Amino acid sequence: MLERHCEAPALGSAGNDFGRLPGRTEFERWLTAEPRLVAGPGTGANADMELRDADGKLPGERFGNRLEPDSDTFQMDIHRVRRVLNEGVTLGIRQFDRWSPTLASLMDDIVAVSGADVFTKLFISAGTTSVTGWHSDRQDVIALMLWGSKRFQLGGWDTPEGGPASSIVLDELLKPGDCLLFPEGHPHQAVPLGDDSGLLSIALLRRHNWISRDQVPTHLGVSEFPPSEVTYRRLLRSRLPLAAESPYLADSTQLRTRIPGGVELLGSTPDGQVAFAAAGGVFAASPDTTALLASVHASFPVTLGEVPLSGDPEAAAQQTRSLVEMGLVITTP
């Protein structure tokens, strides 16, 4: 499903796993947990949130209070936003997966399988108007319905930007758990159906996508284009967060990792450790710890008691703590 060259759209469902996807309730908790910024400065420390109607992006002062006299960033007024959603306005939130553990895990897996960086945008709608209209994207895209429903259409390849579509090659009603993969450049539009809905757009960015934009993916720690697709995949960073402190580990603790680009052994260090490259960095660990990482990476998920390691359980737990602190393994009780 995630091959680079996609000849036709692919429609699928998350099946029994769809219940694990975040819904409207989780989004509402996130939205009200702390003050949010509208039209923020970027996709780093703060989510970049924007509101659009059929005529384009709406000014932030309609939905929040300006933080500083000359700032283009506004602290969102949740009550104002809720009112306009029912009037055909769509709220867009970039990189929402950074605030959702469930989505972060899913995006990590997509990075590992596709060999592509991912950029997400969550569209919240409650009206019946498509605020983007007919358009195309310069990368492969996965559309994943989280809650509610939307009518998703793909037009013929010769559909002009803004439409109308020359022909309709796909017309599907997406429901929670449904996902649609379509290739870069394919004209499409998503139309809300009046119910409250959340659609996650997942852009798959590969090396040639960055080159076509004449942009260097500096967020991967480089100052020039990676010389090959293989190098680019190795640069992709893991989405696993660094642990603030080592957790208590029992045999039933589940371990997981999806390290983009895999683990590449580099050789031995003078003190007998193993140097390896993973998740865009270079690390050194004992042979047993490195073997643990390789085991967890190959078997997802695995419990601490299932890890085929020599030594006592406390030694294995300490090795796992080291990997957690490196940000290469995440644990779930």
N, C-alpha and C positions, 0 to 999 in steps of 0.2 A: 504493500500500500504506500510505502514511503520512498519508492524508487525515484530517482532524480527526474527521469523522463517519463511523464505521465501522458499517455495517449488519449485518455478519456477520464471524466470525473469518476470518482469512486465513492459510493455511499455505503456507510456502515453504521453499526450501533455498538455502544459500549456494553450492551447485553446486561449480564448480572452485575457488572461493575458500575452501572450508571448511578446506583444509589450512593456511591462513594463520592460523586462529584458534588462540589459546593452548590447549594441552591440559594433561593432568594433570602432565606433566613440568615444564612451565613454572611451573605453580602450585606444585609441590613445591619448585622452586628458589627461588621467591619466599618461600615459607613458612619455609624453613630459612636464608635469607640473613642474617637478623638477628632479634633478639628481637621478637616480635609481642605486641600488647596485646589482651586479651580484655575485652569490655564497656568499651571506651575512652570518653573524654569527648565524642566527636563524630566528624565525618567530615572533619576538617581534616588536621592533620599526621600523625595516626595513623589507620589503618583502624579502623572500628568493627566489632569481631568479636563474635559471640555464638554460643552453642550452645543448641539447643532439642531437646526430645523431644516426644512427643505431648501431654504435660501442660503444656508451655510453656517459657519461658526458664529455663536452668539457671544456678545461681550460679557466678560466675567462680572462686571459690576451689577448686572441684573440678578446675580445669584449669590453674591457674597460681599464682604467688606474688604476694601483695599487695605493691604497690610502696611504699606508706606505710601507717601504722597505720589511718588513717581514709579511705583511698582506696577507690573502687569500681572501680579499674583494676588489672588483674593481668597479669603477664608470663606469657605462655602457655608451658606445658610441652608441646612437640610430641608427645612420646611418650604422654602421657595423652590428648591429643586423638585421636591415631590409634586408640587402643584403643576409645574410646567410639563412634567413627563406625560401626564394625561392629555396634554394639549398638542401632542405630536413632536415634542422635543426628545432627542436621544442623548443620553449621557454616555460618554466614552471614557474609559479608564485604561490607560496604558500600563502594561506590566503588572496586572492585578495578581498574577501568579506569585509575585514576591510576597504577597500578604496572605496567601492561602496555602497551608501546608499540603493539602490534597493536590492542588494544581501544581505546586512546585515539584512534587514527586512525579506527577504525570509529565510535566515538561522535561524533567531530567531524563526520563525514559525516552521521550521523543528525540531529544538531542542525541542520545546514545544510539538509537536505531537508525536515525536519518543521517547522522553525520553532519547536521546543520545546526547553526545557532537558531534560536527561536525568539520571536518578538510577539508578544500577545497584546490584544486589546479587547476589553470587555465592553459590549454594547448593551445598555439598558434602555428598553423601549416600552411604551405602554399605549402608543397611538396606533395609527394605521398608515403612516407615511414613511417611505424610505428616504432617509436624510442624505444618503450617499448616491442614490440613483444608479444608473448603469455606469460601471467603471471597471478597470482592470488593475491588477497588482503586479509588481515586478519581481515576484517570487512565488513559489508554490505556497498554497494556503490550505490549512485545515480549518473548517468551520465546525465548531462543536457547540451544540445546544445544551445549555445548563438548566434552564427552566423556561416555562412558557413554550411558545411556538412561533415560528417564522416561516414565511414562504420564501424559498430560495430558488432563484432562477439563473440559469446560465444561457447566454445568447450565443449566436454564431460568431466565429472568429472575426468576421468583418463588421461586427457591431461597433459603431463609433462611440467615443467617450461621451457619456451623457445620454446615449441612446437616440432613438428607440432601437430595440434589438432587431437585427435583420431576420433572425429566426430564434426559436426557443429550443435548445437541445436538451435541457433538463428543467423540470418544474416539480419541486418536491416540497412537501410540508415537513419541516424539521421539528421533532419533538425532543424532550429531555433525553440525553444519551445518544442522540443521532449525531453522526459526524459526516462531513463531506470534504473530500480532498479534490482540489482542482489545480491544474498547472498554471505557472506564471503566464500572465498576459491574457487569460481567458476572461472575457467580459461577463459580469455577473451583477446581480443586485439582490438584496435581502429586504423583504417587505414585512413589517410587523402586522399582526392581525388583530390588534386591539386589546390583547391580554398582556399582562405584565410578563416581560421576557428578558432573558439574559443569554446573549450569544457571544461565545469566545472565538475570536479570530486568531489563529496561530500561524504566523508567517515563518517559513523555513528559509533561512538565509544561508546560502552557500558562498564559496569564494567568488564565483563569477557574478553573484548578485551585488557584492560590494564593489567589484571592479566596474560594473555597469553604472553604478551610482557615482563613480569617481570618489568614493569614500574609503578611507582606511579603517578597519575595525579596531580602533585604538582601545576599546574596552577589553580586548583580548590581550593587551599588553604589548602590542606591536606598533611600530612607527611606519611600516610600509606593508604592501600587500604580501601575504604569505606566498612563497614561491610555488606551492602546489596544493592541491585539494587535501592530500594526506597531511601536510603540515598544518593546514587550516583546522582539520579535525582534531589534531593533537592539541591545538591551542584552546579549544572550546573548554570553558571552565565548568567545573561541577557546580550544581546549584545547591549542594549540601552546605549548610551553614557551619561555621566554626562553633564548637561547643564552649560554653562559658565555663563549665566544669565537668569533670569526668563523672559519668553516671554510675550508679550501682548496677552491676551486671549479674544476672542469673542465667542458668543454662537455657531457660525458656525465652530469654531476650532475643527478639528478632533483629537480625542485622541485614542491612541492604546498602547497595551502592550501584549507581549507574554512572561510571566515569566516562565521559565522552572521549573517544580515541583509545580507550583501553589503558592498560598498564604496560609500559615498556621498560624492561630491565636495562640498566646502563652499565653495570659492573659492580665490583666490590670496592669498598673504601679501605683505607689503611688500617682502620680499627676493626675490620671484619664485618661491617654492615653492608647492606645491599642498597645501592643507589638506583632509583627508578624515577621515571617521568609519569605523571598522572595529573589529570585535571588542570593542565596548563602550568604545572610547577614541577620542580625536581625535589625529591625527598630521599631520605636515607633511613633505613630501619633494619632491625635484625632479620636474619633469614626466616625465622618463624613468623615474625610480624608480616613480612612481605608475602609469605605463603598464605597467611590468613587473609590478607587483602585479596590475593588472587582467587582464593576459594570463595570468598563472599561475592566477588565480582562475577564469578562464573555460575554461582548458585543463588538465585534470587527468588524469594527470601530464604535465609538460612538462620537457624538458631545457634547460639553459642555452643550448646551441647552437641550439635551436629557437625561442628567444624572439625575436619580430620587433622588434628594437630597432636604432636607428642607433648608431654609435660602435664602439669597439674592444672585444674580448672582456673586457679587464681592467676597463673602465668598467662593463660589464654585471655582471661578477662583484662589483664594489664595490657596485653598487646592490642586488644580491641580499644581500650581507652586511648592508647596512643594514636590509633587510626581515627578515632572520633575527634581528638584534639587537632589532628591535621585537616579535618574536614572531609575525609575520604570515605567514612562510614557513618551511617546514621542508625540509631537504635530505637526500637519500639518495644515497650514492655509486653 
